[in-house]
Amino acid sequence: MIFGIVRGTVVSSVKSDTTPGTKYLLVDPCNQQAKMKGEYIVALDAVGAGPGELVIVSQGSSCRQTARTKDKPIDALIVGIVDLIEERGSLIFRK
């Protein structure tokens, strides 16, 4: 799993969407201190994340292990919204 910041919404008028009622978000991967890597991925939002939020993204076959995504053509899935990160006893991120 990786951390990322939600940068926007991805809209597609034509798609092979087998997961109705969900949205795709543009995510900028980052480290645990929310420093950007400058690469973007498109991820299915499973938790209701919004712009600017630090999220946890699952990629590859592991993101197809939920009831909603099982056997679906999904490569990246937002599985959590981060509230805080503590590293070695120090708080390094807080929502």
N, C-alpha and C positions, 0 to 999 in steps of 0.2 A: 504494500500500500504506500501511497505517496501523499504529501500535503500539496494543496494548491489553493489559489485565490480565485474566486469566481469573478470573471471579467465581463460577462455578458450572456445573452441568450442566443441560441442558434435556432433559426427558423428555416424550415424546409417545406415548400409547398407540395413537393412530390417525394415520397419516401416509402420504403418498405417497412412500415412501422408495425411491429407485432406487440408493442407495449403501449396500448392506448391510455390516454390520461396522464402521460408523463411528458417532461420537457427535457430538452438538451441544453446544456450550459457550456460556455467557453471557459476553460479553466487554465490558469497559468501556474504550472508546477513551481514549488518553492521549497526552501528548507524549513526547519522547525522554528526559525526566527522570522518567517514570512518574507525572506529575501528571494526575489524572483529569479528564475532560471532563464526566462525569455523564450520559452517554448510553450506553445498552446496545444491543448487537447480538447476534444469534444467528449463530454461525459453525460450519460443519462442521469438525471437527478432523481434519486429515490427517497430524499429526505426533506425536500422543500427549501433548498438553499437559495440564497439571494446574492445579488452583486456585492462584492467586497468581502464576503465571508471566507474565512479559512476553512477548508473542507478536507476530508479524507477521501481519497479516490482509490478504488480497487481496479486493477487492470488485468486483461487476459482472461484465461478460463475461470479464474476465481470469481470474477464479477458475474458469472452466469450461474451462481449457486443459490440465488434467491428464488422464491416462488414466482415472482414477477418476471425474472430474467432467464429462468431455466430454459435451455435449448434455444435461446434467442440470439440474433446476430449483434451482440453488445460487446464492445472491447474496453469500455471504461465506464465505471459506475460510481457516483457519489454516494458513499455509505455513511457519512457522518459530518456534522458541523462541529468544529473545535471550539470549546469554551475556554480552555486554558492548557498550557503546556508547561510542565515543570521538568527541569533538567538538572540533575545533580544538586537538588535542594534549592535551586533558584527558579523563580517564576520568569519564564522567558517570553511567554505570550499570554495575553488575556483579552477576551472578546470585549 
